[in-house]
Amino acid sequence: MAVVGVLALQGSFNEHIAALRRLGVKGVEIRKPEQLLTINSLIIPGGESTTMAKLAEYFNLFPALREFVQMGKPVWGTCAGLIFLANKATGQKTGGQELVGGLDCTVHRNFFGSQIQSFETELAVPDLVSKEGGPETFRGVFIRAPAILDVGPEVQVLADYPVPSDKVLSSDSSVEGQKNAEEQSKVIVAVRQGNILATAFHPELTADTRWHSYFLKMGNVIGEEASSSIVPVEVTTSSKLQSQNDLPIFQ
């Protein structure tokens, strides 16, 4: 059975492991640098990004994580994991946090607001649909979510989300290459750059495993002919939050 590593310092790593299991793939918890030598692909889950960064620093994981990314092995970051992988992050707490980097983008840490401003929405995902089939949209679960403000030329945008133009501009007026307000009416919420996949939302909190299937195929963990498991999503954001007894696990 193929094995995928899931960074298990804090956050929704159990949910990712469960999604992998539904696809017939074993997910293993990664907490130490030497464990990265045993896997070929890695998921960095959603969680509280500052806490995750402090724990990663404590376990001396950052050098090993950077090397893993630089080696070209598939890495997927969801929510807080997206922040980890970004080359630049804004909206951070005092003192900031250490980043793994590798993804040529600028991410705003809490773009969509606090925990009570979490939401769900249908996202247009044409590239995902072309590769995995299924419905034309994906149910994005945004919990204290970040957003990508700009990307480099090598980054493929997989999904975006409309927001008021003034919200984009006020989030970080220092971002180079700001376009005018009319053009800045969307923020990016899913991207791919080579071996790196990143989503601002939480696919692991839905019953739709197409993003997991998409990621697995990046590393040839499952064959192209394998079909993802798509089940209608019946759980609302509020009930998900209630079921997560430790709310701070989410970015």
KEZA-54342 format. One line per field, with one value per residue: residue number from 0; residue in three letters; x, y, z of N, C-alpha, C in turn. Coordinates in pm, whole numbers, plus 50000, padded with zeros to 5 digits. Layout:
BEGIN
num = (NUM ...)
residu = (ALA ...)
n_xx = (X ...)
n_yy = (Y ...)
n_zz = (Z ...)
ca_xx = (X ...)
ca_yy = (Y ...)
ca_zz = (Z ...)
c_xx = (X ...)
c_yy = (Y ...)
c_zz = (Z ...)
END
This chain:
BEGIN
num = (0 1 2 3 4 5 6 7 8 9 10 11 12 13 14 15 16 17 18 19 20 21 22 23 24 25 26 27 28 29 30 31 32 33 34 35 36 37 38 39 40 41 42 43 44 45 46 47 48 49 50 51 52 53 54 55 56 57 58 59 60 61 62 63 64 65 66 67 68 69 70 71 72 73 74 75 76 77 78 79 80 81 82 83 84 85 86 87 88 89 90 91 92 93 94 95 96 97 98 99 100 101 102 103 104 105 106 107 108 109 110 111 112 113 114 115 116 117 118 119 120 121 122 123 124 125 126 127 128 129 130 131 132 133 134 135 136 137 138 139 140 141 142 143 144 145 146 147 148 149 150 151 152 153 154 155 156 157 158 159 160 161 162 163 164 165 166 167 168 169 170 171 172 173 174 175 176 177 178 179 180 181 182 183 184 185 186 187 188 189 190 191 192 193 194 195 196 197 198 199 200 201 202 203 204 205 206 207 208 209 210 211 212 213 214 215 216 217 218 219 220 221 222 223 224 225 226 227 228 229 230 231 232 233 234 235 236 237 238 239 240 241 242 243 244 245 246 247 248 249 250)
residu = (MET ALA VAL VAL GLY VAL LEU ALA LEU GLN GLY SER PHE ASN GLU HIS ILE ALA ALA LEU ARG ARG LEU GLY VAL LYS GLY VAL GLU ILE ARG LYS PRO GLU GLN LEU LEU THR ILE ASN SER LEU ILE ILE PRO GLY GLY GLU SER THR THR MET ALA LYS LEU ALA GLU TYR PHE ASN LEU PHE PRO ALA LEU ARG GLU PHE VAL GLN MET GLY LYS PRO VAL TRP GLY THR CYS ALA GLY LEU ILE PHE LEU ALA ASN LYS ALA THR GLY GLN LYS THR GLY GLY GLN GLU LEU VAL GLY GLY LEU ASP CYS THR VAL HIS ARG ASN PHE PHE GLY SER GLN ILE GLN SER PHE GLU THR GLU LEU ALA VAL PRO ASP LEU VAL SER LYS GLU GLY GLY PRO GLU THR PHE ARG GLY VAL PHE ILE ARG ALA PRO ALA ILE LEU ASP VAL GLY PRO GLU VAL GLN VAL LEU ALA ASP TYR PRO VAL PRO SER ASP LYS VAL LEU SER SER ASP SER SER VAL GLU GLY GLN LYS ASN ALA GLU GLU GLN SER LYS VAL ILE VAL ALA VAL ARG GLN GLY ASN ILE LEU ALA THR ALA PHE HIS PRO GLU LEU THR ALA ASP THR ARG TRP HIS SER TYR PHE LEU LYS MET GLY ASN VAL ILE GLY GLU GLU ALA SER SER SER ILE VAL PRO VAL GLU VAL THR THR SER SER LYS LEU GLN SER GLN ASN ASP LEU PRO ILE PHE GLN)
n_xx = (50084 50052 50210 50150 50280 50162 50183 50184 50171 49980 49636 49423 49508 49422 49183 49272 49415 49205 49064 49251 49253 49003 49052 49205 49467 49745 49795 50051 50153 50361 50619 50883 51205 51355 51160 51064 51227 51123 50904 50733 50566 50389 50148 50057 49860 49555 49547 49637 49837 50056 50106 50164 50399 50571 50591 50705 50950 51050 51086 51282 51215 51202 51438 51445 51192 51208 51409 51277 51075 51233 51353 51168 50959 50613 50405 50139 49961 49707 49505 49641 49864 49905 49998 50243 50384 50409 50610 50601 50431 50164 49988 50047 50097 50252 50598 50590 50618 50809 50864 50823 50835 50882 50663 50572 50430 50223 50069 49787 49745 49508 49289 49009 48899 48790 48725 48441 48363 48386 48302 48114 48129 48046 48291 48426 48602 48762 48999 49037 48800 48835 49034 48951 48680 48329 48111 48069 48155 48329 48282 48391 48536 48590 48779 48872 49032 49315 49417 49538 49719 49878 50056 50344 50489 50508 50309 50009 49676 49411 49166 48952 48806 48539 48565 48499 48653 48789 48854 49056 49258 49297 49395 49668 49845 50099 50181 50364 50309 50035 49715 49453 49155 48923 49013 49107 48916 48893 49022 49281 49241 49326 49607 49869 50209 50434 50561 50413 50107 49837 49576 49341 49126 48949 48958 48966 48766 48534 48325 48409 48660 48816 49024 49221 49266 49360 49601 49739 49787 49973 50205 50210 50096 49854 49699 49626 49387 49233 48943 48809 48649 48333 48101 47787 47802 47702 47739 47736 47920 47895 47823 48047 48240 48145 48190 48459 48631 48851 48876 49089 49251 49223 49339)
n_yy = (49880 50223 50503 50808 51098 51293 51595 51613 51789 51952 52041 51953 51685 51422 51412 51438 51197 51017 51076 50996 50726 50651 50647 50429 50456 50474 50696 50848 50973 51252 51379 51421 51518 51305 51128 51223 51116 50876 50892 50981 51185 51467 51604 51912 52009 52201 52425 52600 52841 52982 52840 52588 52654 52720 52470 52322 52449 52387 52110 52111 52102 52266 52295 52034 52017 52220 52116 51887 51999 52134 51922 51844 51678 51586 51817 51923 52190 52282 52548 52658 52517 52615 52872 52806 52716 52935 53192 53444 53601 53795 53996 53874 53769 53966 53971 53771 53458 53163 53039 52771 52799 52809 52820 53047 53307 53559 53549 53629 53605 53588 53649 53627 53673 53619 53325 53314 53417 53224 53022 52850 52775 52739 52659 52731 52497 52423 52289 52084 51941 51862 51673 51498 51463 51454 51688 52029 52217 52272 52219 52460 52488 52732 52829 53054 53158 53192 53390 53410 53675 53755 53599 53430 53397 53123 52994 52817 52909 52761 52798 53069 53340 53568 53898 54212 54488 54683 54545 54369 54550 54686 54492 54448 54693 54722 54533 54452 54560 54610 54604 54802 54889 54786 54565 54405 54222 53967 53704 53460 53116 52857 52688 52567 52488 52338 52082 52155 52190 52392 52494 52728 52656 52380 52080 51834 51833 51773 51532 51483 51363 51454 51647 51525 51296 51420 51528 51293 51180 51357 51263 51013 50824 50696 50539 50699 50612 50570 50642 50920 50944 51057 51205 51340 51642 51674 51790 52087 52398 52498 52272 52117 52267 52242 51976 51960 51952 52098 52393 52578 52433 52502 52707)
n_zz = (50000 49917 50080 50241 50387 50661 50812 51155 51376 51487 51440 51156 51091 51130 50986 50723 50699 50721 50485 50293 50350 50258 49992 49965 50045 50261 50526 50714 51030 51068 51260 51319 51188 51069 50990 50752 50563 50499 50336 50028 49957 50096 50318 50451 50702 50778 51055 51357 51256 51371 51608 51498 51361 51573 51699 51491 51475 51727 51706 51521 51247 51021 50844 50730 50614 50422 50259 50168 50008 49818 49692 49513 49574 49602 49768 49968 50093 50315 50408 50695 50616 50359 50424 50543 50317 50150 49997 50100 50367 50493 50742 50978 51325 51588 51547 51362 51177 51114 50783 50547 50270 49909 49744 49509 49601 49762 50066 50263 50602 50775 50603 50559 50805 51150 51358 51384 51146 50962 50675 50413 50065 49715 49484 49167 48984 48742 48645 48830 48788 48523 48549 48752 48727 48818 49003 48881 49059 49374 49720 49918 50233 50453 50718 50945 50739 50516 50227 49892 49768 49552 49279 49139 48802 48743 48873 48879 48880 49043 49163 49251 49445 49472 49606 49775 49613 49764 49993 49918 49851 50092 50253 50221 50138 50055 49879 49596 49261 49264 49124 48973 49162 49044 48900 49099 49213 49298 49503 49527 49589 49555 49428 49208 49183 49010 49198 49415 49580 49688 49903 50024 50168 50333 50217 50343 50528 50406 50235 49984 49796 49584 49566 49718 49563 49330 49429 49501 49253 49156 49265 49163 49329 49321 49041 48724 48636 48855 49043 49219 49540 49572 49766 49854 50035 50362 50603 50786 50821 51085 51235 51192 51324 51584 51622 51634 51899 51977 51887 51816 51642 51382 51112)
ca_xx = (50000 50125 50209 50163 50303 50078 50244 50090 50206 49856 49547 49330 49581 49341 49084 49344 49445 49079 49034 49343 49208 48888 49106 49290 49606 49780 49857 50128 50178 50500 50648 51027 51274 51398 51044 51045 51308 51051 50785 50757 50478 50356 50038 50065 49716 49509 49566 49672 49967 50162 50135 50231 50535 50650 50618 50800 51081 51093 51132 51384 51160 51205 51538 51406 51075 51256 51480 51176 51012 51333 51383 51064 50858 50482 50364 50009 49928 49570 49483 49769 49968 49930 50083 50376 50452 50423 50737 50579 50303 50130 49881 50090 50105 50376 50713 50576 50645 50899 50795 50897 50858 50882 50550 50595 50307 50205 49945 49741 49723 49367 49220 48863 48852 48802 48655 48297 48341 48406 48190 48125 48084 48077 48401 48449 48732 48766 49112 49006 48693 48889 49119 48887 48538 48240 48039 48145 48206 48374 48237 48505 48513 48687 48777 48980 49110 49401 49392 49658 49701 49942 50135 50448 50452 50507 50202 49880 49561 49312 49036 48953 48682 48513 48555 48499 48785 48858 48905 49183 49357 49327 49458 49812 49867 50240 50210 50411 50231 49891 49634 49351 49053 48827 49072 49135 48787 48898 49145 49312 49225 49389 49712 49970 50336 50518 50532 50342 49964 49797 49436 49310 49011 48972 48894 48961 48645 48420 48325 48454 48805 48879 49152 49318 49299 49442 49734 49803 49833 50094 50318 50186 50064 49749 49699 49539 49254 49161 48838 48797 48523 48255 47978 47728 47839 47583 47774 47753 48035 47870 47830 48186 48309 48103 48246 48602 48634 48962 48860 49211 49330 49207 49408)
ca_yy = (50000 50349 50576 50953 51161 51406 51663 51590 51869 52011 52068 51852 51576 51299 51419 51405 51054 50948 51094 50909 50588 50626 50624 50311 50499 50488 50819 50830 51097 51296 51476 51435 51533 51178 51059 51270 51032 50751 50917 51045 51301 51519 51699 52000 52034 52323 52430 52735 52845 53025 52726 52486 52700 52707 52329 52280 52500 52310 51979 52134 52048 52357 52259 51911 52048 52296 52022 51801 52077 52163 51798 51824 51582 51650 51870 51993 52264 52331 52655 52690 52458 52713 52977 52746 52698 53062 53263 53567 53605 53920 53983 53782 53821 54035 53881 53684 53317 53106 52975 52672 52860 52727 52860 53186 53382 53634 53505 53705 53499 53577 53738 53620 53711 53534 53197 53329 53456 53107 53004 52752 52829 52657 52714 52679 52427 52356 52197 51967 51865 51800 51559 51407 51447 51496 51815 52141 52299 52203 52290 52510 52515 52834 52847 53149 53120 53285 53404 53445 53807 53757 53479 53444 53349 52977 52942 52796 52936 52655 52847 53200 53372 53712 53979 54356 54534 54757 54449 54320 54657 54723 54381 54470 54794 54723 54429 54509 54529 54617 54649 54894 54826 54712 54438 54325 54184 53826 53654 53324 53024 52728 52702 52462 52526 52219 51977 52212 52219 52466 52538 52811 52593 52250 51965 51719 51842 51734 51391 51482 51341 51482 51716 51425 51215 51507 51535 51162 51159 51438 51180 50879 50734 50612 50547 50797 50556 50561 50744 50974 50913 51179 51184 51470 51698 51694 51854 52230 52451 52511 52141 52075 52336 52185 51842 51974 52001 52191 52489 52642 52357 52554 52832)
ca_zz = (50000 49912 50206 50231 50515 50700 50925 51264 51492 51538 51328 51104 51026 51132 50877 50598 50700 50693 50343 50220 50371 50169 49858 49969 50064 50401 50570 50837 51102 51064 51365 51335 51059 51008 50932 50615 50475 50473 50255 49898 49943 50228 50335 50568 50720 50843 51199 51399 51188 51461 51695 51417 51333 51696 51720 51388 51516 51845 51660 51417 51123 50906 50743 50661 50530 50305 50171 50108 49900 49715 49619 49412 49616 49610 49898 49963 50213 50325 50505 50758 50533 50253 50480 50558 50188 50080 50011 50176 50436 50559 50840 51084 51460 51619 51540 51246 51196 51014 50672 50469 50141 49788 49661 49471 49621 49886 50129 50380 50699 50818 50510 50569 50937 51267 51359 51364 51007 50876 50582 50306 49937 49598 49406 49032 48985 48611 48629 48912 48720 48401 48585 48846 48700 48926 48989 48827 49169 49495 49839 49993 50375 50492 50862 50974 50622 50444 50083 49816 49710 49421 49248 49038 48668 48733 48957 48813 48966 49030 49211 49315 49515 49459 49728 49743 49571 49869 50091 49867 49858 50230 50324 50218 50036 50019 49781 49471 49142 49286 49011 49022 49245 48963 48862 49218 49268 49338 49565 49485 49703 49526 49327 49194 49123 49002 49295 49530 49572 49807 49907 50141 50233 50397 50152 50434 50610 50323 50194 49845 49801 49455 49583 49762 49446 49245 49489 49493 49115 49138 49303 49110 49438 49265 48896 48663 48612 48981 49058 49353 49608 49585 49841 49884 50165 50442 50729 50773 50892 51228 51300 51189 51431 51710 51635 51660 52035 51992 51777 51767 51546 51247 51085)
c_xx = (50088 50109 50232 50184 50207 50142 50144 50131 50082 49766 49472 49401 49501 49240 49149 49372 49320 49042 49124 49299 49092 48933 49198 49436 49631 49845 49928 50156 50328 50522 50798 51094 51308 51282 51019 51125 51234 50931 50824 50667 50428 50238 50064 49923 49684 49529 49588 49816 50080 50204 50210 50375 50624 50686 50718 50940 51135 51150 51235 51341 51181 51314 51498 51286 51117 51328 51382 51110 51110 51372 51278 50961 50724 50448 50234 49986 49785 49561 49615 49886 50004 50023 50227 50452 50476 50562 50723 50441 50285 50019 49918 50088 50240 50493 50708 50598 50737 50817 50886 50933 50858 50773 50559 50464 50316 50070 49914 49688 49577 49279 49070 48810 48864 48722 48506 48263 48373 48283 48218 48072 48120 48183 48407 48590 48750 48881 49090 48902 48748 48972 49047 48739 48452 48173 48130 48205 48253 48332 48357 48466 48625 48674 48897 49081 49202 49352 49523 49632 49766 50028 50239 50407 50444 50392 50072 49767 49454 49173 49054 48815 48659 48501 48548 48640 48860 48913 49040 49291 49395 49398 49609 49846 50011 50276 50250 50318 50082 49821 49528 49238 48956 48881 49095 49006 48781 49029 49160 49305 49277 49488 49795 50094 50427 50475 50449 50197 49925 49652 49413 49197 49048 48900 48879 48837 48518 48430 48373 48606 48876 49013 49259 49361 49390 49586 49807 49858 49955 50218 50305 50160 49949 49746 49601 49397 49171 49059 48833 48659 48447 48122 47918 47763 47714 47610 47796 47874 48012 47879 47971 48262 48273 48165 48396 48619 48745 48958 48990 49293 49322 49278 49312)
c_yy = (50125 50423 50724 51009 51277 51470 51667 51664 51920 52032 51945 51737 51446 51296 51390 51255 50973 50958 51005 50763 50555 50600 50502 50340 50519 50623 50797 50967 51127 51404 51504 51444 51402 51101 51103 51187 50907 50768 50987 51165 51340 51615 51779 52050 52174 52311 52575 52756 52888 52912 52617 52525 52687 52561 52277 52328 52419 52174 51988 52079 52137 52322 52135 51934 52124 52205 51931 51871 52097 52040 51768 51719 51652 51691 51946 52062 52313 52433 52694 52633 52546 52822 52927 52748 52827 53122 53387 53561 53741 53894 53890 53851 53888 53936 53786 53538 53269 53033 52870 52731 52759 52763 53010 53265 53464 53596 53596 53605 53482 53667 53742 53643 53602 53405 53211 53375 53343 53083 52890 52815 52731 52728 52650 52622 52352 52258 52070 51879 51794 51676 51454 51383 51500 51629 51927 52230 52210 52287 52332 52544 52608 52861 52931 53146 53231 53302 53445 53576 53821 53633 53511 53380 53198 52913 52934 52819 52831 52696 52985 53229 53523 53781 54125 54405 54604 54663 54396 54426 54690 54614 54395 54566 54797 54618 54493 54470 54531 54669 54743 54818 54741 54575 54347 54285 54037 53800 53507 53232 52883 52745 52574 52523 52405 52111 52026 52239 52293 52511 52617 52751 52451 52136 51845 51721 51820 51586 51374 51474 51373 51555 51617 51335 51292 51510 51402 51136 51246 51356 51037 50777 50642 50635 50650 50745 50549 50673 50791 50941 51041 51146 51321 51516 51730 51769 52002 52276 52454 52377 52086 52138 52277 52048 51845 52033 52103 52288 52549 52559 52418 52688 52949)
c_zz = (50000 50045 50179 50371 50538 50823 51041 51392 51564 51417 51279 51032 51026 51018 50742 50590 50669 50546 50257 50231 50279 50026 49854 49989 50213 50426 50702 50899 51104 51170 51380 51198 50991 50945 50788 50515 50432 50380 50124 49873 50082 50221 50462 50593 50770 50992 51239 51356 51280 51554 51619 51389 51456 51722 51616 51420 51633 51804 51548 51282 51001 50804 50663 50570 50406 50206 50099 49989 49786 49634 49513 49448 49634 49753 49878 50097 50209 50437 50570 50679 50414 50303 50495 50426 50112 50100 50096 50239 50503 50660 50953 51221 51481 51622 51423 51280 51086 50908 50607 50333 50027 49691 49635 49480 49749 49943 50248 50482 50739 50732 50533 50711 51041 51252 51328 51223 50910 50790 50485 50177 49826 49514 49268 49026 48853 48593 48709 48843 48597 48432 48670 48818 48813 48901 48940 48936 49283 49615 49923 50137 50422 50641 50903 50860 50572 50301 50017 49743 49573 49404 49142 48907 48654 48809 48877 48913 48938 49078 49269 49372 49510 49595 49687 49714 49683 49976 50047 49885 50001 50306 50326 50107 49988 49914 49648 49357 49166 49160 49063 49087 49164 48927 48981 49288 49310 49412 49527 49606 49675 49411 49319 49129 49123 49100 49413 49495 49700 49794 50035 50224 50277 50323 50244 50523 50528 50292 50049 49844 49668 49470 49631 49646 49350 49297 49476 49353 49082 49170 49254 49220 49400 49115 48844 48644 48739 48991 49202 49408 49634 49651 49870 50025 50243 50571 50707 50852 51041 51299 51297 51304 51566 51732 51661 51799 52059 51877 51729 51671 51407 51234 51098)
END
